[in-house]
Amino acid sequence: PGQTIELIEGWNMISINIRPVEQYWERDVEEGPDVVRMMEQLRIDEDNHHLRMLKNELGQFYTPAFGFSNVPYWELTDGYQVNVDEDLELTWEGEQIAPDADIPVFAGWNLVAYFPTYQLRVDSPNFYAVETILDDMIIIKNNQGQFAIPGFNFSNMEPFRPGQGYQVKMDDDAFLNYPPQRDNLFSPNQKAAKPEHWQAPSATGANMSLLILQNPELNSGGEIKAIDRLENIVGVGVMDGYGRCGLAVWRDDETTPVKDGLFEDEPYSLMYWDNDLQSEFELEPESGTDLRGQLTYKTDDLTVIDCSVRQALPGSAYMSPAFQNPFNSTTQLGYGIPEDADVRIGVYDLSGRLVENLLDAKVAGGNHNIVWDAGVNPSGVYLIRLNTGDFRQIRKVMLIR
């Protein structure tokens, strides 16, 4: 048997589920194989190596560029963080480790291996993959920053899979034993979808976990981003079906020449994208802030907050695309104006005839929405037009009976 692990450029969190063959071991070390030998397949030539850094849960590391390693050996029950300069594969031969073999975990943070050759789900409420440590587990997270918190009955994690390592924080010592494969395991799938409006940042090797609790102002499928003072995105998450959002807020990777995350104790803020209104709003945290009323970054911290939508004035007038569209009875459009103004919104057919006047009044500056109930109007294409001052915008909708 053997194992192949796919690496992406940048930071990866990996583990192995085999006991490597003899060639990877030092003669006088029985606890685990040699880290340098395990990574030698990534060497390009005598002076160059695809591996930038490997480090363990204690912060000990191996960096080929400086010919330095203080990692005593590869502990098979542990996971490792690996930073490489391009997409690559690692392959070893060895004897398969039993999928339910003991993995000791201790109070505080651990970086653990994954032994099964099959995938396991970690959805709430049963968190099947880690059920043996649930009583003592605070949080577990993967390389993408997705996490599961039993105390809040929340998970947005993808299923556990071979080759990956996982960070787990415990409040007491225990043993992790992975359970058997269960294809038909019943468990509500609460995983949030991948973001579509904002692009999530790349993993930088360290993050904090932010959980935003249920709020009726936030719609399922909406997105939340964390940004620094220069509005660089440092985290993105998607609202789940219960009106909650979990996202990783990433630390700056000091091994890169650009700022790609936050510094320790650096403040950040949150923005919300409403898919229905096709509009962006600022979120105001109601908990979890420091004495200055700000959210601040702390590596491996877990912050759970309530928040509200701050109704900021838009910079200019707009009317968002209709939702639903096509539709068969009602459709909704969002619109906004930067200051109080007279607003007219009407529905027209393709010949230019006014079908229905939806609004003709003075409206306060801000973000609003309006609904058209098509009533008995026939199927077809209609134009919804907004006029305010010198601004005019038209959205096309299709009514289907």
N, C-alpha and C positions, 0 to 999 in steps of 0.2 A: 504493500500500500504506500501511497504518498499523498502529498497535498500541494495544490497550486493556489496561490493567493494573488489576486489582481490588485495592483496599487495604482492610485491616481496621483498625478503630479501634486506635490504639496504634502500636507499632513494626512496620515492614515492611522487608524487604530486597529491593530491586527493581533491574532493569536494563532496557535497551531493545535491540531487535535491528533498529532502523531508523536511518537518518541523517535526522534531522528536517528539515522544509522550512525555507526561508530565514527565515520570520517569527520563528523561535526563536533566531536567531543575531545577535550583535553584529557590526557591520560590520568592526571592527578585530580580531576574534578569529576565527582560522581553525581552531583546534585542536578546538573543540567548541561546541555551543549554550550559550546563557546559562541558568543555573540558575533565575534569577528568572522569566524568560519561560516556561520549561518548566513552572513551578509556578503560573503566573498563573491558570490555569483553576480552581484551588482557592480563589481569592479570593471572599469573600462580598460585601464592599463595601470602601469606602476604609479602614475601620478594623478590619476583621475578615477572618480567613483560616482555612481548615480546616487548613492546614499549621502544625504546631507547630515542627518542625525537620527539616531535611535535612542530612545530613553525609556526607562521603566517607571513604575509608580513611585519610586523613591527619589526620582530626579537624577539618578545616575545615568550616564549617557556614553555613547560611542559616536565619534565624529572622524571619519576616515581622512578628511582634509588635513587634520592636525595629528593624525596617527595616535589618537587618544581614546582610551576606553577605561572607565572605572566600573563597568557592569560586570560583576563577578562571573555570572553565567546566565543562560536563558532558563528562567524558572517556567516549567511547562504549564503550571496552573495560572500564570499571569498573562496579561495582555501587554502590548508594547506600542508606543507611538513611533511612527516611522515617517521621515520626511525625505522624499525623493525628488529628483529634478525633472522627471517626465513619467508618463504612464508606463508601467512595467509589470512583469510577473515574477513571483518568487516560487520556486518549486523545490521540494525536499522529498526524499524517500524515508520511510520509517514505519514503525509498528503502530497501528491504530490504538488510541487511548479509549477506554470504555466511556460511552457518552454520559454515564451517570457517576463517573469517578468524583471523589471528593475534591472540592475547591475551597480551601480555607479563606474566609473573609473576616476582616477585623473591624472593630469600631473605627469609624472615620472613612476615608476614601481608599478604594481598592481599584486596581486595573486587572480585570479577570479575563481568563480564557473562555472560549466556547468549544466544548468537546464534541457535541453531536455532529453527525454527517448530514442531518436533516434540519429543516427550519422549524422554529417554534415561535408561536405568537405570544405577545406580551400585552394584549389589549386589556383594558379594564372591563369588568370588575375583578376578574380572577388572576390576571397577570401570570398566566400558566407557566411560562418559561422559568420564572424565578419564584415559584410558589413555595419552595423549601426555605426561603429566607424572608418571606413577606413580613413576618412578625417583627423583624429587626431592621428591615430595609427602609431607608428614607427616600432615596431617589436612585435611578439607574439611567444612564444616557449613552448614546452611541457617538460615532465619529462626526455625524452630521449635526449633533446637538439635540436631536430628538430625545425625549425623556419620558419616563413613567414615574408617577408619584402615587403610591397606594393610599397615602394619607388623605389625598384629595380625589381619589378615584379617577385619576386622569392618566392617559397615555396617548401620545401621538407617534409612537415608535413603530418602525417597520419590523417585521418578524426577525428574530435572531437568525443568523446564518453562519455557516462555517467560514473560517478565515478572519472573522471580525473579533475585536476585543471590545470590552464594555467597562465603563466606569460606574462603580456602585458605591454609594455612601451608606454606611451602617451605623446604628446606634449601639450595637453590641456584636461580639464575635459569634460566628456561625459557620456552617458548611453549606455551600451551594452545590446541589446535585440536580443536573438537568433531567427533566422527566422524559418518558417515552413520546414518540411521535403520535399525534392524534389528529388525523386529517379532518375529522368531523367535529372537532371541539366547538361547542356552542359558546359564543362570546360576542356581545355587541361590538361591532367594529367602530371605534371612536377616533380612528386615525384621521387627522386633518389632511386635506388634499394638498398637493404641491402648489406653491404660489404661481400665479399667472401674470399678475399686474406688475409686481416688483420682483427683481431677481435677487435671490438669496445670496449672501456673500459666501466665499469659500471658507472651509475650515482652516483655522489658523493655529490649531494645537491646544487652545484653551478657551473656555467660555464660561458664562454663567447662565442659569436657567431662569426664565421669567414666565410665570403663569398668570394670565389675566382671567379673572373669574367672570361668571355669567353676567351679562348685561343686556337688557332688552333693546338697548340702542344699537347693539352690534349684531349684524345679520350673519347667519351661517354662510360660509363661503367668502366673507369679507376678509381682507388682509390687514395685518398690522406690521409696521416696520419700526425698528429702532434706529435712530440717527444721531450722529454726533453734532457738534456745534456748526460744522461746515456742511451739514446735511448729507454726509456720507453714510450709506446704509451699513449698519453693523449687525443686523438681525432682521429676519422676516418670518412670520408665521401666518397660518390660515385659521380662521374661526371654524370650530367643529360644530356638529349638529346640536350641541348643548349650549352654544353661545359662549364658549371659552376658547382661549388661544394660548398655546405654548410656543415659545420661541427661544432659541439660543442667541445670546448677545455675545459677540466674539471679541476676544482680547487682541490687541495689536501683536503681530508676529515680529519680534525684534530681529529675526534673521533675514528679513526682507528689507529692501531700501525704501519702500513706501509704507505709509501708515494705512494698515488694512483692518483696523479694529480700534478698541478703546484701551487707554492706559488705566492702570489701577486707580480707582476712586474718581475717574473721569465721569462727568455727568452726561446723560443722554436723554432723549425725549422720544415720544411715540406718536406715530401718525396712523390713521385708519383709512382704508380704502373701502368705500361702500359700493359693492358691485351693482346693487339695484339702482342707486342714484348716479353711478359712474362719477363719484366725487370723492375728494380727499378732505379729511378732517383731522384736527389735532386732538389727541387724547390727553385728558388731565387726570393724573393719578390721584386717588383719594387715600392711598395708604402706601407703605413701603418706601417712602422718601426719607431723605436726610433732614437735618435741621434747617437747611436752606429750601426745603420743599422740592428737592430734585431727586430723580432716580440716578444712582451712581453705580459704576461697574465694580464688581468684586469677583475675582476668579473663583469658580466652582461654587458660588453662592446660589441659593435658591430664594427668589423673591416672588411672593404671591401678592397680587394687588387687585383692588377694585379701581375702576376708572370711569370717567364720564366723557362724553364727546363735547369738546369745546367748539361752540358754533362761531368759528372765525369768519370774518367777512371775506368773500372771494375778491381776488385782485381785479377781476373784470367780469362782466356779465357773461353768462353761458346758459346753454340748455343741453342736458345730457341725452344720449340715445334712449329710446323708449324701452321699457321692460314690462311685460313680455313683448316680444316682437319677432315673428307674427303672433297675433293674439286672437281670441274668439269672443271676448266680451269686454274686458277692461285692460287698459295698459297704463303705465305710470311713467312720468318723466320728471327728472330733477332739473331745477334751474336755480340760478343765483344772480344777485345784483350787488355791487359794492356799496350802494347807498340807497336810501329811500327813493323810490321812483314810480312813475305810472307804468304799469305792465299790462300788455294785451297778449293773450294767447288764444288762438283760434284754430279750428280744424277745417281744412279745405279739401275738396276733391281735386282730381287732376285737371279739371276744367277751370279751376280757380274759384268755384262757388263756395261760399261759406257754409259749412255743414253745421257747425256748432261753435258758439263763443264760450270758451272755458273760463276766461278771466279777463276782466277789464276794470282795474282798480289800482289804487296807490298801494304799494307793497313795501314793507320794511326791508332794508338792506340785510342780506344774509342768504342762506341756502334753503331752498324750499322744494316741494314736489307737488305735482298735480296729477290727477287721475282722469282719464277719459273713459266714460262708460258709453260704448258704441251703441247701446240700445238696439233699435231695429234697423240700423243702417245696414245696407247690403255689403257683401264681401267685396274687397277691392283694396286699392292703395290709396292712402290719404296722406295729407301733408299737415303737420302741426307746426304753426308758425308763432314765434315769440317776437314781440316788438317792445322795446323800451328805449326811449331817447333815440340815439343814433344807431343803436344795436338791433340787428335782426338776425334770427337764425331759424332754419327750417329742418325738421326731422321727419323722415318718411316712415310710415307704419303700414303694416298689411293686416287687414281684418279678414279672418277666415271663419266662415260659418260651418 
